[in-house]
């Protein structure tokens, strides 16, 4: 009996160790959006295809700025920046014009600058390349979840995950950088900035309408909303664009705050 006990215990430990290894096995890696096997997966046909070149349309009730909405309230940190921006504007100066210093514009500001945006839609993702600084934004459509906050790499355009609701593409974007990231009007966007977009084609596909809803508990109170419209530009392409600080030396933003 004394000889059998260690054998049985060892056998039991062997089973325990083996089961533990299986239990701790990592889940399958997320396929890349451009992996052929991911693209080839069976999915419902999307309601529309954004492939093409788009530009913010301007016009009535379609301002290009993402400024504070009417009746807005700011946190003390946000208020300090807003007051400083208002003071600078009254003196004919600029405040924290990081874009003029070649920092990325970041979402949402990158969407409505005066340069067009090339969009390429695949079953797994939409790739947006702005003519302004050639900024790249990716909206994943392959069913993935947002990256764990403990390991995600923050960025100026954030991590965008989209899904379809009837004729609307709903895009959830989070995980932004905090420094050098601004809305219009001297309002900073922090690492807690969170944006939901509802995108739909209107006017028989000639125009794209995006409803934006944003929150940022570090900077402002409640939800801020904007609606922007973009027109399809079939006779336009984007080109290579690089922001070079030495070409911007004449700009007020290069001379301090």
Secondary structure per residue as TSV (DSSP state, phi and psi in degrees):
chain	resnum	aa	ss	phi	psi
A	1	X	-	360.0	-36.9
A	2	X	H	-65.4	-27.3
A	3	X	H	-78.7	-26.7
A	4	X	H	-82.2	-30.5
A	5	X	H	-59.8	-50.0
A	6	X	H	-60.4	-34.8
A	7	X	H	-66.3	-44.6
A	8	X	H	-64.9	-40.9
A	9	X	H	-63.6	-43.7
A	10	X	H	-61.9	-41.6
A	11	X	H	-63.3	-42.2
A	12	X	H	-62.7	-41.9
A	13	X	H	-63.7	-35.8
A	14	X	H	-62.5	-43.4
A	15	X	H	-64.8	-41.3
A	16	X	H	-61.9	-46.4
A	17	X	H	-63.5	-42.3
A	18	X	H	-62.5	-44.9
A	19	X	H	-64.8	-36.6
A	20	X	H	-64.1	-39.6
A	21	X	H	-61.9	-43.8
A	22	X	H	-64.7	-40.0
A	23	X	H	-65.6	-30.3
A	24	X	T	-95.9	4.1
A	25	X	-	-62.4	132.9
A	26	X	-	-67.6	151.7
A	27	X	-	-67.9	160.2
A	28	X	-	-57.0	143.0
A	29	X	-	-65.9	145.9
A	30	X	-	-67.2	124.5
A	31	X	-	-65.1	142.9
A	32	X	-	-65.2	153.7
A	33	X	T	-62.7	-24.1
A	34	X	T	-100.4	4.8
A	35	X	-	-65.3	126.1
A	36	X	H	-53.8	-37.7
A	37	X	H	-67.9	-28.9
A	38	X	H	-74.5	-45.6
A	39	X	H	-61.0	-35.0
A	40	X	T	-79.1	-8.1
A	41	X	S	-59.9	146.2
A	42	X	-	-72.2	124.0
A	43	X	-	-139.8	154.8
A	44	X	-	-61.7	148.0
A	45	X	-	-66.9	130.8
A	46	X	-	-68.0	152.8
A	47	X	S	-65.5	-27.0
A	48	X	-	-155.4	167.3
A	49	X	-	-125.3	121.4
A	50	X	-	-86.4	1.9
A	51	X	-	-54.5	124.5
A	52	X	E	150.8	-173.2
A	53	X	E	-111.6	129.5
A	54	X	E	-126.8	149.2
A	55	X	E	-140.9	140.3
A	56	X	E	-54.8	130.6
A	57	X	-	-81.0	-22.4
A	58	X	-	67.6	-167.1
A	59	X	S	93.7	-175.8
A	60	X	T	-63.7	137.0
A	61	X	T	55.5	34.2
A	62	X	-	-145.2	48.0
A	63	X	-	-62.6	144.5
A	64	X	S	-79.4	-11.5
A	65	X	-	-87.1	147.5
A	66	X	-	-103.0	70.8
A	67	X	-	-91.3	162.7
A	68	X	-	-57.4	136.4
A	69	X	-	-73.9	168.9
A	70	X	T	-60.7	136.5
A	71	X	T	75.6	20.1
A	72	X	-	-68.3	154.4
A	73	X	-	-128.9	139.3
A	74	X	B	-114.9	156.3
A	75	X	-	-75.7	166.6
A	76	X	H	-55.2	-39.6
A	77	X	H	-65.7	-44.2
A	78	X	H	-66.4	-38.1
A	79	X	H	-63.1	-38.4
A	80	X	H	-61.5	-43.0
A	81	X	H	-67.7	-42.6
A	82	X	H	-62.4	-43.9
A	83	X	H	-62.8	-41.1
A	84	X	H	-65.0	-37.3
A	85	X	H	-67.6	-40.1
A	86	X	H	-65.2	-39.6
A	87	X	H	-64.6	-42.3
A	88	X	H	-64.7	-42.6
A	89	X	H	-62.5	-39.5
A	90	X	H	-64.8	-27.5
A	91	X	T	-92.5	6.5
A	92	X	T	73.9	25.7
A	93	X	-	-117.0	168.9
A	94	X	-	-102.1	157.8
A	95	X	-	-127.2	119.1
A	96	X	-	51.4	51.4
A	97	X	-	-82.5	74.2
A	98	X	T	-67.6	-28.8
A	99	X	G	-62.4	-40.0
A	100	X	G	-64.0	-20.4
A	101	X	G	-95.6	11.7
A	102	X	T	78.4	14.8
A	103	X	-	-73.0	146.9
A	104	X	-	-58.3	145.0
A	105	X	-	-67.4	-41.1
A	106	X	-	77.9	162.1
A	107	X	T	-78.7	138.5
A	108	X	T	-93.3	-8.1
A	109	X	G	-57.1	-34.8
A	110	X	G	-60.8	-22.5
A	111	X	G	-73.2	-24.5
A	112	X	G	-122.4	20.0
A	113	X	S	-71.9	177.9
A	114	X	S	-82.1	4.3
A	115	X	S	-99.4	147.6
A	116	X	-	-73.1	165.5
A	117	X	E	-124.1	124.3
A	118	X	E	-85.7	129.7
A	119	X	E	-121.3	132.1
A	120	X	E	-123.6	115.6
A	121	X	E	-103.6	125.8
A	122	X	-	-115.9	168.8
A	123	X	S	-61.3	-23.0
A	124	X	S	-105.8	-14.8
A	125	X	E	-168.5	157.8
A	126	X	E	-114.8	124.7
A	127	X	E	-101.6	123.5
A	128	X	E	-113.5	124.9
A	129	X	E	-121.9	113.4
A	130	X	E	-82.0	142.4
A	131	X	T	-67.9	-14.5
A	132	X	T	-91.7	109.5
A	133	X	T	63.1	6.9
A	134	X	T	55.5	33.7
A	135	X	-	-59.4	137.0
A	136	X	E	-109.5	131.4
A	137	X	E	-129.0	138.6
A	138	X	E	-123.8	130.0
A	139	X	E	-111.0	113.6
A	140	X	E	-82.1	134.7
A	141	X	-	-121.2	9.7
A	142	X	S	-93.8	15.3
A	143	X	S	87.5	2.0
A	144	X	-	-68.0	157.3
A	145	X	-	-92.6	167.3
A	146	X	-	-63.5	145.7
A	147	X	-	-62.6	143.3
A	148	X	-	-51.1	128.6
A	149	X	T	-55.3	-24.8
A	150	X	T	-76.1	-16.8
A	151	X	T	-124.3	-10.5
A	152	X	-	-65.2	147.5
A	153	X	-	-97.9	111.0
A	154	X	-	-61.7	152.2
A	155	X	B	-148.4	171.4
A	156	X	S	-72.3	-31.9
A	157	X	S	-98.6	-2.3
A	158	X	-	69.4	-176.6
A	159	X	E	-106.2	117.1
A	160	X	E	-106.5	124.9
A	161	X	E	-119.8	125.2
A	162	X	E	-116.0	154.2
A	163	X	E	-148.7	159.2
A	164	X	E	-95.3	135.6
A	165	X	E	-127.1	99.3
A	166	X	T	56.5	-118.4
A	167	X	T	-96.2	18.5
A	168	X	E	-124.4	137.4
A	169	X	E	-95.4	119.1
A	170	X	E	-101.9	123.6
A	171	X	E	-120.7	125.3
A	172	X	E	-107.5	118.4
A	173	X	E	-124.5	131.5
A	174	X	E	-149.6	-174.0
A	175	X	-	68.6	61.1
A	176	X	B	-99.6	157.4
A	177	X	-	-73.0	160.2
A	178	X	-	-103.0	-36.2
A	179	X	T	-85.7	142.0
A	180	X	T	63.3	24.1
A	181	X	-	-119.2	119.1
A	182	X	B	-131.8	149.9
A	183	X	-	-88.8	-177.8
A	184	X	T	-80.2	157.9
A	185	X	T	84.3	16.7
A	186	X	S	77.8	20.8
A	187	X	-	-97.5	119.6
A	188	X	B	-77.4	151.2
A	189	X	-	-108.4	123.9
A	190	X	-	-93.2	-175.0
A	191	X	T	-72.9	-6.8
A	192	X	T	-97.6	3.9
A	193	X	-	-63.2	135.8
A	194	X	E	-141.5	132.2
A	195	X	E	-132.1	135.7
A	196	X	E	-113.9	127.6
A	197	X	E	-115.1	141.3
A	198	X	E	-119.1	109.1
A	199	X	E	-106.7	134.3
A	200	X	E	-150.3	150.0
A	201	X	E	-85.2	140.1
A	202	X	E	-130.7	171.7
A	203	X	G	54.9	47.7
A	204	X	G	58.3	32.8
A	205	X	G	89.9	-0.7
A	206	X	T	-76.8	-22.7
A	207	X	E	-134.0	150.1
A	208	X	E	-113.0	128.8
A	209	X	E	-113.0	131.1
A	210	X	E	-125.2	123.4
A	211	X	E	-98.3	123.7
A	212	X	E	-106.9	135.3
A	213	X	E	-129.7	121.7
A	214	X	E	-126.6	147.6
A	215	X	E	-133.3	150.8
A	216	X	-	-159.8	91.4
A	217	X	T	-63.0	-16.5
A	218	X	T	-79.7	-22.5
A	219	X	T	-117.9	-43.5
A	220	X	B	-139.2	166.3
A	221	X	S	-100.9	132.2
A	222	X	S	76.5	-162.4
A	223	X	-	-97.7	139.4
A	224	X	E	-110.3	137.1
A	225	X	E	-126.4	143.6
A	226	X	E	-142.8	154.1
A	227	X	E	-126.8	128.3
A	228	X	E	-126.0	148.2
A	229	X	E	-122.8	140.9
A	230	X	E	-124.4	144.9
A	231	X	E	-108.2	144.9
A	232	X	E	-73.5	132.8
A	233	X	-	-118.9	88.0
A	234	X	T	-75.6	-11.9
A	235	X	T	-106.8	22.7
A	236	X	-	-132.3	140.9
A	237	X	-	-124.9	155.3
A	238	X	-	-86.3	162.7
A	239	X	-	-128.9	168.7
A	240	X	-	-64.1	134.6
A	241	X	-	-141.3	133.3
A	242	X	-	-131.5	133.0
A	243	X	-	-88.0	121.0
A	244	X	-	-117.0	116.7
A	245	X	G	-56.3	-33.9
A	246	X	G	-68.3	-22.7
A	247	X	G	-81.8	-12.6
A	248	X	G	-103.1	11.1
A	249	X	T	-61.3	-24.3
A	250	X	T	-79.1	-10.7
A	251	X	S	-79.7	142.5
A	252	X	G	-57.3	-30.3
A	253	X	G	-65.7	-19.1
A	254	X	G	-85.3	-0.9
A	255	X	G	-113.3	37.5
A	256	X	-	104.4	-161.5
A	257	X	-	-68.4	360.0
